[in-house]
Amino acid sequence: MTWRQDLKTVSFRGVVFNYDSVEHDHARRVAVHQFPGRDDIDAEDLGGGAKEFTLRGFVVGVNYVDDADALEIELSKPGPGFLVHPFKGRMRVQVRSFRRSENTSQGGKASFEIRFFRLDEQQKAEAKTNHAATVKKIKTKSIANAINDFAKKFNVLLQPLEFIQSIQDEVNNVLQAVTDITKDTTDAINGALRTPFNMAVAIVTTVENVSSSVSSVADAFNVYKNLFDAGDDEAVVPLTTETRKQQARNQEAIHQLIQRTALVNAALLAIELNYQATEKNKADDAVAFDDAFGVPVVTDVVSRTDALAMRDVLLDKVDELQNHQSRVDGGAVDDDVFFSFSDLRLAIARDVADKSALLPVLISVTRPTSVPALVLSQELYGSPLHADDIVVRNGVLHPGFINSTVQVLSNV
């Protein structure tokens, strides 16, 4: 594989754009000494000069203005950032200057000429936002708000016995996947039907026990993700009488509490994930996203594609829960619940933005002839250690024969 066949996109601080050309300047710091009455000079070498290069790229398409604005914002921010260079991989750089240009002859396209300093890989100590601590606080607040909202809406007083039994059956059905894992029962939940606050606490406790009942973060995340739609396939209660309407409110309150609890716990797990690329022999502690996002990862190397897919799964559910309207009376989500999820949305977006900028991207590689995975790994990365990742990520039947288009990490 040649440089012409791959790595045609670059990114800065996580904003991806198309590569056009790059020019690297090389210089040394030289002090020139000139003396009166002499025609010759003396030069003193003071060391290497600043590593500068000019990168030319562009954004194109229907949304090119938004894409160009996003890149301009990142280029204008102070301080160093990470650039994924088209040929040299990820590097730490400082923007010196940039120029954005658009013209009528090339509609739908914005071109950039960016001047970078390349900085040493040794990074200065910088203050880091503890996103996990932030989300833990948001989780506590969100769960408290969700419990209070449930307690205000759930009520089985004056409900017929068959309606109460239907609620117990609903709890058992919706939480079946959870209790199968945690080995809990729903007795505590059903025993608190007449005290909604206690019932809500019991539901939350049952759902949160998943994290301590499975062997990996990925397994726990997948269980919570499957609860994002908890109860959506249950039979809808007809709104024919006031008693039926309260039964429908009870059903809706249970579904919403389970889904909200699952979301905040999934968000915390996602933010606590290890985004650092490590050696292949750490695969035992791997995080696999295949069930959750359709992008299998067999080591704890997580690509930017995986990170953004995870972010989208979480934020889509935040949107859904914030915009939920009661089918009973059309009421909007409780204000406290809404605003706590707004805080959660911001924390998720910031965490993924911070971490994904450091990650490789997924790219497509096509081999015209069959090649073993070990050879392909050696060609791509200068090491055969990533052959297993290529095989498992692409579902290759035999590692000795890769003769199709495969998805691989741009750099590791």
Beta strands, then each sheet from edge to edge (+ up, - down):
strand 1: 9-12
strand 2: 15-25
strand 3: 28-34
strand 4: 41-48
strand 5: 51-60
strand 6: 81-85
strand 7: 89-101
strand 8: 109-118
strand 9: 362-366
strand 10: 405-409
sheet 1: 1+ 2- 5+ 8- 7+ 6- 1+
sheet 2: 3+ 4-
sheet 3: 9+ 10-
end
